[in-house]
Amino acid sequence: MAVAATVVLTGAFPMSAPAAPDVPDHSDVDRAAAGDTGAFERIYRAHEGRIYGVCLRMTGVPHAAEECTQATFIRAWENLHRFEKRSALGSWLHRIAVNEVLGRARRQKRRGAHLKLLAEAPDQDDGITRPRDGDGLDLEDAIARLPEGARHVFVLVAVYGHSHAEAADQLGIAEGTCKAQLHRARKLLKARLTGND
């Protein structure tokens, strides 16, 4: 099983590959769980774009999103035999991705390196388009600048459509906290997008 993990880490499946048609059939899941790397590649190609999207929106940093995406597929490869097919494969992968992002944030905090939004040096090309003086912010940039807790809730509830109960469960917070963070996120976004912050 280490073969697929190595393939994903070495970039044999490029991060920018176009998404394949929707979800591979269950036989691909069964074959991949039995060690078929070709079946796993089809799963990867079908889901990589969506998983990278959630990771990017939650981290706000492209290189962190790439690391979390790779970690998601490595963990999926290692645990595919546990996937019970009661939910869609995409939902299972989404949950793994959220857990990877949250785990990465916890590890960084434990090391004392608090996450800072847009932590890249301003002269590095990290793929994020930043506004010049006098330009307005776009929505993606405004989301990336939200405080971590508000950003995570906003991405899960407002962008991906999870209920407050589902998002609270995934984030390990109370449902009331989830609602408060969403309110905070919306208020901050409104202020930033209208230039009133």
Summary of the structure (lengths in Angstrom):
residues: 197
radius of gyration: 17.7
end to end distance: 49.9
largest distance: 55.7
contacts: 556
relative contact order: 0.10
helix: 65%
strand: 0%
